[in-house]
Amino acid sequence: PWNDRSGDRLRQWLQISYDDFYADRRIAVVPMGFCFPGTGANGDLPPRPECAPRWHRPLLTAMPEVRLALLVGTYAQRNYLDVPRDWTLTDVVRNGPAHDADGRVLFPLPHPSPRNLAWFKHNPWFDAHIVPALRAALAEAFA
């Protein structure tokens, strides 16, 4: 996962090299679904609904030292955050991080896909404010 241009952008936000991203034992990639759901007219189909409820809790329980979770995209954000129904991805990302019951920082991010270049262009506050906050949260989690 993340071995593409989306991953390049994500690693740029985090200021982590490709090698460190995949070798660092402090980093785990946990998808919302554990199988590829297929492709639809506008990209990948949504994650299968049974995957996150079945696998996320056991995985997170096995990783109690996780202090920061990046919620990439609306599926992850709506699964982990109490998001008002009328909020857009922009609203959620602008609202910033939250904490879960286990004390983890839940950091909502847009998907770094090249398909979202227009979103990044229309939301310059993301690079100016959110990316530095993300880097600070990562530094704290790794401290």
Phi, psi and omega in degrees: 000151177066020179264057183202192181294329175297316178295323177300315180293317179301313179295327176296315177303318184279347186056049179236135179289162177304310182298316180293323181302320183268342183260336185287121182289353178275358182245128175230139177254117181239105181286161175291330176233154184250015173215153180287122185281352182106176183247138177249194183296329184243028180120202182295146174289163179298155176300150177296136189292339183276348188289305184300312180299329182281323191248334187295311182301311178300322180292314180293327176296325179284350180235063185295341181281354179294124182245351182219129176237126176270118180263093186270111177092167187292328181296314179294318182296316181287338177284324188253342182246150175275085187263126174303142184304326185272002179282142174268172174304320179300316178300315183295313181295317180296328180293336173087188186291159174229179176237143176268180183296338179268004178087003178288145171277127178253109188252107181283135180224150170288159175292133183282018182299144172302339177295343182260017181303323179296320178299313180297321179295322182276353182229066182296340177299336180298306180292326183285325187239317185285315181300314176299323177294322177298314180298321178293320178295321178294316179300319178293319179295327181273352183291000000 
